[in-house]
Amino acid sequence: MDEFRGENKIVLRGQAAGQPLPSHQNHGVSYYLVPLRVPRLSGVDDMLNLITSNPDPALWTADQWMDVEGEVRSYNNRSGQGSKLVITVLVRSARPCAEQAGENRLTLAGALCRTPVKRRTPLGREICDLLLAVNRPYGRADYLPCIAWGSLAVHCGALEVGDTLRLEGRLQSRQYHKLIDGEQVARTAYEISVMNLLDPAEPS
């Protein structure tokens, strides 16, 4: 089977929740971390971490509404602190906007790299957990956790490792607590909520 071509596009609208802080360097380019607060229709906010090479504080003014386009990225945290799989958004473009309404649209295409795990909520609703490998250029890939609900969960639960998947969804954050050395520590997990499955053969 030919290698499946990855697709990774996210469009966000939200409020900058802090000033850019140094993150890392890559090929001589400095990158910075900026939190973005993205409201949901439910009234809950997703707090997403953006990575940008433009730390201009005049652009990233606190509480400024921003339109952002980019890609969802993952890397393994080897520091021993926090989640092992870290999910961020690599900013390709960002600009201030006047409209104060959250937006969070993501298109991904990749291959399943772990057997789907289907389960039920205490109220009986179907859920399916997926791990999608989305190829980057130059032989690298991002490994992105996804969650599907209802009839989508039933469909995804029948898939197998290596199957290709193209989807629309949203990147969301979720707070949880982990017991460490007898103490409850607050943590944040990130996952893609699957809204719709797309035809892998459709053009981007």
Solvent accessible surface area in square Angstrom, and as a share of the most:
residue,aa,sasa,rsa
1,M,203,0.91
2,D,130,0.67
3,E,147,0.66
4,F,45,0.19
5,R,163,0.60
6,G,18,0.17
7,E,15,0.07
8,N,22,0.11
9,K,107,0.46
10,I,2,0.01
11,V,38,0.22
12,L,0,0.00
13,R,39,0.14
14,G,0,0.00
15,Q,39,0.17
16,A,0,0.00
17,A,35,0.27
18,G,20,0.19
19,Q,83,0.37
20,P,20,0.12
21,L,114,0.57
22,P,111,0.70
23,S,52,0.34
24,H,89,0.40
25,Q,131,0.58
26,N,71,0.36
27,H,176,0.78
28,G,72,0.69
29,V,65,0.37
30,S,40,0.26
31,Y,42,0.16
32,Y,49,0.19
33,L,59,0.29
34,V,0,0.00
35,P,33,0.21
36,L,0,0.00
37,R,68,0.25
38,V,0,0.00
39,P,39,0.24
40,R,65,0.24
41,L,194,0.97
42,S,89,0.57
43,G,64,0.62
44,V,81,0.47
45,D,64,0.33
46,D,0,0.00
47,M,65,0.29
48,L,1,0.00
49,N,39,0.20
50,L,0,0.00
51,I,15,0.08
52,T,6,0.04
53,S,64,0.41
54,N,73,0.37
55,P,50,0.32
56,D,62,0.32
57,P,86,0.54
58,A,83,0.64
59,L,29,0.15
60,W,0,0.00
61,T,64,0.37
62,A,54,0.42
63,D,88,0.46
64,Q,55,0.24
65,W,26,0.09
66,M,0,0.00
67,D,21,0.11
68,V,1,0.00
69,E,78,0.35
70,G,7,0.07
71,E,39,0.17
72,V,0,0.00
73,R,42,0.15
74,S,9,0.06
75,Y,121,0.46
76,N,85,0.44
77,N,36,0.19
78,R,211,0.77
79,S,83,0.53
80,G,75,0.72
81,Q,139,0.62
82,G,33,0.32
83,S,39,0.25
84,K,166,0.70
85,L,55,0.27
86,V,32,0.19
87,I,5,0.02
88,T,10,0.06
89,V,0,0.00
90,L,24,0.12
91,V,22,0.13
92,R,149,0.54
93,S,48,0.31
94,A,27,0.21
95,R,127,0.47
96,P,71,0.44
97,C,25,0.15
98,A,98,0.76
99,E,99,0.44
100,Q,135,0.60
101,A,45,0.35
102,G,35,0.34
103,E,40,0.18
104,N,13,0.07
105,R,136,0.50
106,L,4,0.02
107,T,28,0.17
108,L,0,0.00
109,A,3,0.02
110,G,2,0.02
111,A,27,0.21
112,L,2,0.01
113,C,51,0.31
114,R,145,0.53
115,T,89,0.52
116,P,14,0.09
117,V,80,0.46
118,K,93,0.40
119,R,111,0.40
120,R,154,0.56
121,T,32,0.19
122,P,145,0.91
123,L,176,0.87
124,G,33,0.32
125,R,135,0.49
126,E,27,0.12
127,I,7,0.04
128,C,0,0.00
129,D,47,0.24
130,L,9,0.05
131,L,20,0.10
132,L,1,0.00
133,A,16,0.12
134,V,2,0.01
135,N,51,0.26
136,R,47,0.17
137,P,96,0.60
138,Y,214,0.81
139,G,81,0.78
140,R,144,0.52
141,A,26,0.20
142,D,1,0.00
143,Y,98,0.37
144,L,0,0.00
145,P,36,0.22
146,C,4,0.02
147,I,11,0.06
148,A,0,0.00
149,W,81,0.28
150,G,23,0.22
151,S,95,0.62
152,L,41,0.20
153,A,0,0.00
154,V,76,0.44
155,H,101,0.45
156,C,0,0.00
157,G,25,0.24
158,A,84,0.65
159,L,34,0.17
160,E,122,0.55
161,V,87,0.50
162,G,31,0.30
163,D,53,0.27
164,T,40,0.23
165,L,10,0.05
166,R,17,0.06
167,L,0,0.00
168,E,72,0.32
169,G,4,0.04
170,R,43,0.16
171,L,2,0.01
172,Q,22,0.10
173,S,12,0.08
174,R,114,0.42
175,Q,122,0.54
176,Y,66,0.25
177,H,121,0.54
178,K,100,0.43
179,L,112,0.56
180,I,58,0.29
181,D,147,0.76
182,G,68,0.65
183,E,115,0.52
184,Q,114,0.51
185,V,48,0.27
186,A,65,0.50
187,R,43,0.16
188,T,39,0.23
189,A,21,0.16
190,Y,39,0.15
191,E,21,0.10
192,I,0,0.00
193,S,10,0.07
194,V,6,0.04
195,M,119,0.53
196,N,67,0.34
197,L,42,0.21
198,L,37,0.18
199,D,72,0.37
200,P,61,0.38
201,A,91,0.70
202,E,80,0.36
203,P,117,0.73
204,S,81,0.52
